C-alpha cells in the first residue's frame, strides 16, 4: 500500500478518507478502527486545517494572475505589470458665461484659477471650479467672458517630503507617494516640487522615450484598489528628488457621473473684489464618469500592452480611446476601405453619459489620435441607435409562484433591460430572438413558455413644418411580400411609423406612414373609422432595408418611431449601430396556464 498522503482533494470527506488510508498504511495503525475514536476527532481537525490551507493556496494562486484575480487590488497590481494605469473617475464639465458689473472701470478683471461655483440638487451640493485663470478685458460697463469651462470636484492639495538614504554607497530614493483619496480625477493631477526654495512644476511622462537624468517628469500608476501613486525618477530615467524636497500634489476629488446634467451654477465669492456677478449656463454639465470596472480593467490592460502607445490597426484606436477618454463607454473602429474611404480609419463612439458625443469631445479625441497614429487619418462618424420592439405572450403557472402576473411582468422587463449593460453595452452585438426568449423563460420558475417577436425601431426627430427628405437604413433585409395591397384589402406592415400630426388639404390629421407591400410608402389616417391613404411620400427597398421619404410634419411627441419587420427572426447590427432596449417599446402579455 502506498505511503503517499494526498491532500489535494477539495471536499472534507475525501480528505479524511485519504488521511485514514495513509495511517492504515502504517504498521501501528493497520488494524485500527478510526470510527468513533478520539483519533477521528483529531482527523477532523487536520481535515479542517488542510481545507483552510488548500483554500488559501488556491485563492493566492488565483489572485496572482490577471485572468483569475477577483480582488480589485490584485487586478490593479497585475495591470501595473503591463504598464496600464486604471482609468479614474472623471469630473463633469460645464460651460458658463460670467458677467461682472464693477462700480469702477478697471482695465481688466481676472477670474482666478480654482474659482468656485456651487449648485445643489436633491439636497446634494456640487462644487465646480475653473482649471485656469481667465482675464476679462474692458468692453463697456459690463465685463463678460463666454465659454468658461468649469469642472466638478473639490480641489485638494497633499504635501510630502522627499528623502534619500545611502547604504553601502548606494543611494535609495523615497520617490513614491500615494494619494489618500479614492475619488481622484487622474487627469487633474498637478505636481510641484520645492527644492532649495525654488518651486517648479513637474510634468507627467507618457513614456520613457527622451527622458534624461534632468527631466522633471513624474509617473502615475495604480495603488491598492482605487488609489493612485505618483512616482518620480531615480536620476537615470528622470530627475531624482533631493533630500528634504517638498512635493505638492494637487487634484480634484470628484463625484463622477453624479454631477452630470446640472444647468444652474452660482458664484461663491467676489472676483477681484467685485460682487455684482451673473453666471449663465452655456452648456449643462456632462462627461462625468465612474472608474472602470474590474472586467473592463482586465480587458483594457492586456490590449493597452499590445498597443504600445501607437495606433496602427483598428483595434489600437479602440484601446487608446477607451484608455484615455473615460467619457466614452464603447468604441468601434474599422478600416475606411470597407466604405471606400481608403487610407482612413473610421471611428464610432458611444458616450458614457447621454447618446451623442459632443463636437468638443470629438475634436479632443481626434487631436489626441493624430499624435499616435501612423499616416492613417482618423474619421469620427456619428453613432446611430437601434431600438427593439418586443411583443411577447408569456405563459406561466400561477400554482408555481406567489407573485402576481404584474409582478412577474415587472421582473421580466427588468431582466430584459439588464441586457443593456450585460450584452448590448458594446458594438456589433446582434439581437437574437432566442436569447431574449431565454431571458424571459429564466426570469421565474413559474414561466412555462413564451412566444416572442422582435422588430427594428429607428427613432426620428424631424424638423416640423418643413418639407424634408429622410433616409432610414434598417441595415437588414426586410420581409418581402411583392404584392401590392389596395383597400379594402390589408396586409401586415413591413415598415410602419408611430403617429404624428400631418396637414393635408389644409386639414390636420393624426396620421402615420406605412408601406403597401410592394415598396411604396404612403401616409394613412382614419377617416370616420376607416383607414384611408392621404398621399404617397416615398419608397422602401426591402433587400437593403433603406427607407426614403419626403414629408412635412406639423408636430409630434418627443420622436417618431419607424418599425421594420425583418426577413430573419434575428437582427444584424452593423458597424455604426448600437442597440438600446427601452421598456416603452415592450408589449408583454401574461397568459395564465389553463386559465
C-alpha positions in Angstrom: 0.0 0.0 0.0 1.3 3.5 -0.9 2.7 5.7 1.8 1.8 8.8 -0.1 -0.7 11.2 1.6 -2.9 13.1 -0.9 -4.2 16.4 0.4 -5.3 17.9 -2.9 -9.0 16.9 -2.5 -11.5 19.7 -2.4 -14.1 18.1 -0.1 -13.7 17.1 3.6 -14.9 13.5 3.3 -12.4 12.6 0.6 -9.6 14.3 2.6 -10.5 12.4 5.7 -10.6 9.1 3.8 -7.1 10.0 2.4 -5.8 10.6 6.0 -7.2 7.2 7.2 -5.8 5.4 4.1 -2.4 6.9 4.8 -2.5 6.0 8.5 -3.6 2.5 7.8 -0.6 2.1 5.6 1.5 2.4 8.7 2.1 -0.8 10.7 1.0 0.6 14.0 -2.5 1.6 12.6 -3.2 -1.1 10.0 -5.9 -2.7 12.2 -7.1 0.5 13.9 -10.8 1.3 13.8 -11.0 5.1 13.3 -14.8 5.3 13.5 -16.0 7.0 16.7 -12.5 7.1 18.2 -10.6 10.1 19.6 -8.3 9.8 16.6 -11.3 10.6 14.4 -11.7 13.9 16.2 -8.0 14.7 15.6 -8.5 13.7 11.9 -11.4 16.2 11.7 -9.2 19.0 13.0 -6.5 18.0 10.4 -9.0 18.0 7.6 -10.3 21.4 8.6 -6.8 22.8 8.7 -6.0 21.2 5.4 -9.1 22.7 3.8 -8.2 26.1 5.1 -4.7 25.8 3.6 -6.0 24.5 0.3 -8.4 27.4 0.1 -5.7 29.9 0.9 -3.3 28.5 -1.6 -6.0 28.3 -4.3 -7.0 31.9 -3.7 -3.5 33.1 -3.6 -2.7 31.4 -6.9 -5.9 32.8 -8.5 -5.0 36.4 -7.4 -1.6 36.1 -8.9 -2.9 36.1 -12.5 -4.9 38.8 -14.3 -7.4 36.4 -15.8 -8.4 34.7 -12.5 -7.9 37.6 -10.0 -11.1 38.8 -8.2 -9.9 41.4 -5.8 -9.6 44.9 -7.2 -6.2 45.4 -5.5 -4.9 42.2 -7.2 -6.2 43.3 -10.7 -4.6 46.7 -10.3 -1.3 45.2 -9.3 -1.3 42.8 -12.3 -2.3 45.6 -14.6 0.7 47.6 -13.4 3.0 44.8 -14.7 1.5 45.6 -18.1 2.2 49.3 -17.7 -1.5 50.0 -17.5 -2.9 52.7 -15.3 -6.6 52.1 -14.3 -9.0 54.7 -15.5 -10.1 57.0 -12.8 -13.4 58.8 -12.1 -13.6 62.0 -14.2 -15.1 65.3 -13.3 -18.2 66.5 -15.1 -17.6 69.6 -17.2 -19.9 72.6 -17.8 -19.5 75.7 -19.9 -20.7 79.1 -18.5 -20.7 82.7 -19.3 -19.6 85.1 -16.5 -20.7 88.7 -16.5 -19.3 91.2 -13.9 -20.6 94.8 -13.4 -18.0 96.7 -11.4 -18.5 100.1 -9.7 -15.4 101.4 -11.4 -13.7 100.9 -14.8 -10.6 98.6 -14.4 -8.6 97.7 -17.5 -9.4 94.0 -16.8 -10.8 91.6 -14.3 -9.3 88.2 -13.6 -11.2 85.1 -12.7 -8.6 83.1 -10.8 -7.7 79.5 -11.3 -9.7 77.4 -8.9 -12.6 79.9 -8.5 -15.6 78.0 -7.2 -19.2 77.8 -8.4 -21.8 75.8 -6.5 -25.2 74.2 -7.0 -27.5 71.9 -5.1 -29.7 69.1 -6.5 -31.7 66.8 -4.3 -30.1 68.1 -1.2 -26.6 67.3 -2.6 -24.2 70.2 -3.1 -21.8 70.1 -6.1 -18.7 72.3 -6.4 -17.3 73.3 -9.8 -14.0 75.2 -10.3 -12.0 76.8 -13.1 -8.9 75.0 -14.0 -7.2 78.1 -15.4 -7.3 81.9 -14.9 -9.5 83.9 -17.2 -8.8 87.6 -17.9 -11.8 89.7 -18.9 -10.8 92.9 -20.8 -12.8 96.1 -20.6 -15.7 96.4 -23.1 -18.2 99.0 -21.9 -19.6 98.9 -18.4 -20.1 95.1 -18.2 -17.2 92.7 -18.2 -18.2 89.4 -19.8 -16.5 86.2 -20.9 -18.1 83.3 -22.6 -17.1 79.6 -22.9 -15.6 79.3 -19.4 -15.0 75.6 -18.7 -15.7 74.6 -15.1 -15.1 71.2 -13.6 -16.8 69.4 -10.7 -14.8 68.4 -7.7 -13.2 69.7 -4.5 -9.7 70.9 -5.0 -7.3 69.0 -2.8 -3.5 69.5 -2.1 -1.4 66.8 -0.4 2.1 67.5 0.8 5.0 65.1 1.0 8.7 65.3 1.9 11.3 63.5 -0.2 14.1 61.7 1.5 17.2 59.7 0.4 19.3 57.1 2.2 22.8 55.9 1.5 23.6 52.2 2.3 27.0 50.8 1.4 27.5 53.7 -1.0 24.2 53.0 -2.8 21.6 55.8 -2.8 18.0 54.9 -2.3 15.2 57.4 -3.1 11.9 57.9 -1.4 10.3 58.8 -4.7 6.8 57.2 -4.4 3.8 59.0 -2.9 0.3 57.6 -2.9 -2.8 59.9 -2.9 -5.2 59.3 0.0 -8.4 59.9 -1.9 -10.1 57.1 -3.9 -12.0 59.7 -6.0 -9.2 61.4 -7.8 -9.7 62.6 -11.3 -6.4 61.4 -12.7 -6.4 64.0 -15.5 -6.5 66.8 -13.0 -3.3 65.9 -11.1 -0.6 68.6 -10.9 2.8 68.2 -9.3 5.0 71.0 -7.9 8.4 70.4 -6.2 10.1 73.0 -4.0 13.8 72.5 -3.9 16.3 75.0 -2.4 13.3 77.4 -2.0 12.6 77.3 -5.8 9.1 76.0 -6.7 8.9 74.2 -10.0 6.1 72.5 -11.9 6.9 68.9 -13.0 5.0 67.3 -15.9 3.6 63.8 -16.5 5.7 61.4 -18.5 3.7 59.5 -21.0 6.6 57.1 -21.8 10.3 56.6 -21.2 11.4 57.9 -24.6 13.5 61.0 -24.4 13.9 61.0 -20.6 17.2 62.2 -19.3 18.6 62.5 -15.7 17.5 66.1 -15.7 13.9 65.6 -17.0 11.5 67.0 -14.5 8.9 64.3 -15.0 6.7 62.0 -12.9 4.7 58.9 -13.5 1.2 57.8 -12.3 0.4 54.2 -11.5 -2.4 52.4 -9.7 -2.2 51.8 -6.0 -4.2 49.3 -4.0 -7.9 49.2 -5.1 -8.9 52.7 -6.2 -6.0 55.0 -5.4 -3.1 56.3 -7.4 0.6 56.7 -6.7 2.9 59.4 -8.1 6.4 58.1 -8.8 9.5 60.2 -9.6 12.7 59.4 -11.4 15.8 57.8 -10.0 18.4 60.2 -11.5 18.9 58.0 -14.6 15.4 57.8 -16.0 14.0 61.2 -15.0 15.4 63.6 -12.4 15.6 62.4 -8.8 14.2 64.3 -5.9 16.7 65.7 -3.4 16.6 65.0 0.3 14.0 67.3 2.1 12.4 68.5 -1.2 8.8 69.5 -0.6 6.3 67.8 -3.0 2.8 69.3 -3.6 0.3 67.1 -5.4 -2.9 68.9 -6.4 -6.0 67.2 -7.8 -9.8 67.2 -8.0 -11.8 64.9 -5.7 -14.8 64.2 -7.8 -18.3 62.7 -7.6 -18.0 61.4 -11.1 -21.3 60.8 -13.1 -23.5 62.1 -10.2 -22.7 65.7 -11.4 -23.9 65.2 -15.0 -26.9 67.2 -16.3 -26.5 70.3 -14.0 -27.5 73.6 -15.6 -27.6 76.1 -12.8 -24.4 77.5 -11.2 -23.9 80.1 -8.5 -21.0 82.3 -7.6 -19.3 81.6 -4.2 -17.3 84.8 -3.6 -16.2 88.0 -5.1 -14.0 88.2 -8.2 -11.2 90.7 -8.0 -13.2 92.3 -5.1 -16.3 92.7 -7.3 -19.5 91.1 -6.2 -22.1 92.0 -8.9 -21.6 88.7 -10.8 -24.0 86.9 -13.1 -23.4 83.3 -14.2 -25.3 81.9 -17.2 -25.1 78.3 -18.3 -24.0 77.8 -21.9 -23.7 74.0 -21.7 -25.1 71.8 -18.9 -22.6 69.6 -17.1 -21.6 66.4 -19.0 -18.8 63.9 -19.2 -18.6 62.9 -15.6 -17.8 59.1 -15.3 -17.0 56.4 -12.9 -13.8 54.4 -12.7 -13.6 51.4 -14.9 -15.0 48.1 -13.7 -12.9 45.1 -12.8 -13.9 43.4 -16.1 -13.0 46.4 -18.1 -9.7 46.8 -16.3 -8.8 43.2 -17.2 -9.9 43.7 -20.8 -8.1 47.1 -21.3 -4.9 46.3 -19.6 -3.9 43.5 -22.0 -4.9 45.4 -25.1 -3.1 48.5 -23.8 0.1 46.4 -23.5 -0.4 45.3 -27.1 -0.9 48.8 -28.5 2.4 50.1 -27.0 1.3 53.8 -27.3 0.8 53.7 -31.1 -2.2 53.3 -33.3 -1.7 51.1 -36.4 -4.6 48.7 -36.7 -8.3 49.5 -35.9 -8.2 47.8 -32.5 -5.4 50.1 -31.5 -7.7 53.1 -31.9 -10.4 51.4 -29.8 -8.0 50.7 -27.0 -6.4 54.1 -26.9 -9.8 55.9 -26.8 -11.1 53.7 -24.1 -7.9 54.1 -22.1 -7.6 57.8 -22.3 -11.2 59.1 -22.5 -13.4 57.8 -19.7 -16.3 59.9 -21.3 -16.5 57.1 -23.9 -18.3 53.9 -22.9 -17.8 51.9 -26.2 -15.9 52.3 -29.4 -16.0 50.6 -32.8 -13.2 51.2 -35.3 -12.7 49.7 -38.8 -10.7 50.4 -42.0 -12.0 53.0 -44.4 -11.7 50.6 -47.3 -14.9 48.9 -46.0 -16.8 52.1 -47.1 -14.5 53.1 -50.0 -12.5 55.6 -47.9 -9.0 54.3 -48.3 -6.2 55.4 -46.1 -8.6 56.3 -43.3 -9.8 54.6 -40.1 -13.5 55.1 -39.2 -14.3 55.5 -35.6 -17.8 55.4 -34.0 -18.3 56.0 -30.2 -20.9 55.7 -27.6 -20.6 58.3 -24.8 -20.8 57.3 -21.1 -23.5 59.9 -20.5 -26.2 60.6 -23.0 -26.3 59.4 -26.5 -24.4 61.9 -28.6 -20.6 62.6 -28.5 -20.2 66.4 -28.4 -18.1 68.1 -31.1 -15.7 69.4 -28.4 -15.0 65.8 -27.3 -14.7 64.6 -30.9 -12.1 67.2 -31.6 -10.1 66.3 -28.4 -10.1 62.7 -29.3 -9.1 63.3 -32.9 -6.3 65.6 -31.9 -5.0 63.0 -29.5 -5.1 60.2 -32.1 -3.3 62.3 -34.6 -0.3 62.3 -32.3 -0.4 58.5 -32.0 -1.3 57.2 -35.5 1.0 56.3 -38.4 -0.1 58.0 -41.6 -3.7 57.0 -41.3 -6.3 59.7 -40.8 -8.9 59.0 -38.2 -12.5 60.0 -39.2 -15.1 60.1 -36.4 -18.6 59.3 -37.6 -21.9 59.7 -35.7 -23.4 56.8 -34.0 -26.9 55.5 -34.9 -29.1 53.8 -32.5 -31.3 50.7 -33.0 -34.2 50.2 -30.6 -36.1 47.0 -30.4 -39.9 46.5 -30.5 -40.7 43.4 -28.4 -44.0 41.6 -28.5 -44.3 38.6 -26.3 -47.0 36.3 -24.9 -45.7 34.7 -21.8 -47.5 31.6 -20.4 -47.0 30.9 -16.7 -48.3 28.7 -13.9 -49.9 30.5 -11.0 -49.5 27.4 -8.9 -45.7 27.6 -9.2 -45.4 31.2 -7.9 -46.6 33.6 -5.2 -46.1 36.6 -7.5 -48.9 38.2 -9.4 -48.9 38.5 -13.1 -47.9 42.2 -12.9 -45.0 41.3 -10.6 -43.8 38.6 -13.0 -44.1 41.0 -15.9 -42.0 43.6 -14.0 -39.3 41.0 -13.3 -39.3 40.0 -17.0 -38.9 43.7 -18.1 -36.1 44.2 -15.5 -34.2 41.1 -16.8 -34.5 42.2 -20.4 -33.3 45.7 -19.6 -30.3 44.2 -17.9 -29.1 43.1 -21.4 -28.3 46.8 -22.0 -25.4 46.5 -19.5 -24.6 42.8 -19.7 -24.8 42.2 -23.5 -25.6 45.2 -25.6 -23.1 47.6 -24.0 -20.7 47.2 -26.9 -20.7 47.3 -30.7 -21.5 44.5 -33.1 -23.9 42.8 -30.8 -26.6 41.1 -32.9 -30.1 40.7 -31.4 -31.3 37.1 -31.3 -35.0 36.5 -30.5 -34.0 33.2 -28.9 -31.7 35.0 -26.4 -34.5 37.3 -25.4 -36.9 34.4 -25.2 -34.4 32.6 -23.0 -34.1 35.6 -20.6 -37.9 35.6 -20.3 -38.1 31.9 -19.5 -35.3 32.2 -17.0 -36.8 35.1 -15.1 -39.0 32.9 -12.9 -39.5 29.1 -12.4 -43.3 29.6 -12.9 -42.8 30.6 -16.6 -43.7 27.7 -18.9 -43.0 29.2 -22.4 -43.2 32.4 -24.4 -43.9 33.4 -28.0 -41.6 36.4 -28.7 -41.4 38.6 -31.8 -38.9 41.4 -32.4 -38.7 44.3 -34.8 -36.1 47.0 -35.5 -37.0 50.5 -34.5 -35.3 53.7 -35.7 -36.3 56.9 -34.0 -36.5 60.1 -36.0 -36.8 63.7 -34.7 -37.5 65.7 -37.9 -37.8 69.5 -38.1 -41.5 70.5 -38.0 -43.4 72.5 -40.7 -40.5 71.9 -43.1 -40.7 69.6 -46.1 -37.6 67.4 -45.7 -36.2 64.2 -47.3 -35.3 61.5 -44.9 -33.4 58.2 -45.3 -33.6 55.5 -42.7 -31.3 52.4 -43.0 -32.6 49.4 -41.1 -29.4 47.6 -42.0 -31.2 44.3 -42.5 -33.2 42.7 -45.3 -36.9 43.4 -44.8 -39.7 41.0 -45.2 -40.6 40.9 -48.9 -44.2 40.2 -50.0 -44.1 41.5 -53.5 -47.8 42.0 -53.7 -49.5 45.4 -53.6 -52.4 45.6 -51.3 -55.2 48.1 -52.1 -58.2 48.9 -50.0 -60.3 47.3 -48.7 -57.6 44.5 -48.7 -55.0 44.7 -46.0 -51.6 43.4 -45.1 -49.3 43.3 -42.1 -47.0 46.3 -42.5 -43.3 45.7 -43.2 -42.5 49.4 -42.5 -44.7 51.5 -40.2 -44.3 54.6 -38.1 -45.8 55.9 -34.9 -48.4 58.7 -35.3 -47.8 62.4 -35.8 -49.9 65.4 -36.9 -49.9 65.9 -40.7 -51.6 68.7 -42.6 -53.3 67.6 -45.9 -55.5 69.8 -48.0 -55.4 72.4 -45.1 -56.8 69.8 -42.6 -54.8 68.4 -39.7 -54.8 64.7 -39.4 -53.4 62.2 -36.8 -51.5 60.1 -39.3 -48.8 57.6 -39.8 -46.5 56.2 -42.6 -46.9 52.6 -43.8 -45.7 50.6 -46.8 -48.2 49.0 -49.2 -46.4 45.6 -49.5 -44.8 46.5 -52.9 -42.2 49.1 -52.0 -44.4 52.2 -51.8 -44.7 54.4 -48.6 -48.0 56.3 -48.0 -49.4 58.5 -45.3 -52.5 57.0 -43.7 -55.2 58.2 -41.3 -58.5 57.1 -40.0 -61.4 58.9 -41.6 -64.7 58.1 -39.9 -63.2 55.0 -38.5 -61.9 53.8 -42.0 -58.2 53.5 -42.7 -57.6 55.9 -45.6 -54.5 56.8 -47.6 -53.7 60.5 -47.9 -50.6 60.7 -50.1 -47.6 58.8 -51.4 -44.4 60.0 -49.8 -41.6 57.5 -50.5 -40.2 54.1 -51.2 -38.9 51.0 -49.4 -36.0 48.8 -50.7 -36.8 45.6 -49.0 -33.5 44.0 -49.9 -31.2 46.7 -48.5 -33.6 47.9 -45.7 -33.3 51.5 -46.8 -36.4 53.7 -46.5 -36.6 57.1 -48.2 -39.4 59.6 -48.0 -40.1 63.3 -48.3 -42.6 64.9 -45.9 -43.5 67.9 -43.9 -44.7 67.1 -40.4 -46.7 69.6 -38.3 -45.9 68.2 -34.9 -45.2 65.0 -32.9 -44.4 63.9 -29.4 -40.7 63.5 -28.5 -39.8 61.4 -31.5 -41.3 59.3 -34.3 -40.6 55.6 -34.3 -40.2 53.7 -37.5 -40.7 49.9 -37.2 -39.1 47.5 -39.7 -40.1 43.8 -39.9 -37.0 41.9 -40.9 -36.9 38.8 -43.1 -34.9 37.0 -40.5 -36.2 36.4 -37.0 -32.9 37.9 -35.7 -31.5 41.3 -36.3 -27.9 42.1 -37.5 -26.3 45.2 -36.1 -23.9 47.0 -38.4 -20.6 48.8 -37.6 -22.2 52.2 -36.9 -25.2 51.0 -34.9 -25.7 50.5 -31.2 -28.6 48.6 -29.5 -30.7 50.1 -26.8 -33.6 48.3 -25.1 -36.4 50.6 -23.9 -39.3 49.3 -21.9 -41.5 51.8 -23.7 -41.1 49.5 -26.8 -42.2 46.3 -25.0 -45.6 44.7 -25.3 -45.7 41.8 -22.9 -48.9 39.8 -22.2 -49.1 37.4 -19.3 -51.2 34.3 -20.0 -52.1 32.0 -17.1 -51.8 28.4 -18.0 -55.2 26.6 -18.2 -56.9 29.8 -17.4 
